Amino acid sequence: MQFSKLATLLASATLATAASVTFKSLDSITRTVRFTTNPSHQQIPDLVVRGNTEVYQEFPDGWQGNWYAVKQGGNIGIPGMLGEVSFSAWGAITYFDVSAIVDAGDIHNVHMMWPAKSGTPTSGCAKFHCNNAYYAPDDVQTKTTNEKDLVCTLGETNSTIIASRSADDEEAANAPVVERAFVLGKWTPTYNPQN
């Protein structure tokens, strides 16, 4: 009896500290999401997201890395638009962004990210190209949140679904942003971007 209570308590603690991303497909296309993990973090297996569905993916708290999506039948080995995250990183803050640095032409897969509960700030674009994603390494576009649960949209849709979140261009323009080093897990109190 005591063991089962302890096991339940430990399981609850594990779930409470986990982080997550809900991948939302906005069209009828099935995609595979490929995860790339920063060194010393747990590898996450590929995830299939069927068209017009949502798939919840749990991550260990503190996980750092990125992902990209490929349409069914596409080459999973070629990265495109990236979703990048560093959960509960420096200052216990989650850093995230949508990055077009690898392939700005990949406008049909990863689109937007935002904290699941608050809905703001957002990173990425409802329609590419916009001023709310990374296009060059020195862009300052990484967003921050105290939440550990994010949403990432895949595919294209009309603007009414995105608008239902009540996010707009003013929110993107006024959201605080930090350097990319935060989401890459490279920022420390002694980090100097000039080095």
Buried (B, 14 or more C-beta within 10 A) or exposed (E): EEEEEEEEEEEEEEEEEBBBBBBBBBBEBBBBBBBEBBEEBEEBEEBEBEBBEEBEBBBBBBBBBBBBBBBEEBEBEEBBBBBBBBBBBBEEBBBBBBBBBBBBEBBBBBBBBBBBEEBBBBBBBBEBEBEBBBEEEEBEBBBBBEBBBBBBBBBBBEEEEBEEBEBEEEBBEEBEBBBBBBBBBBBEEEEEEEE
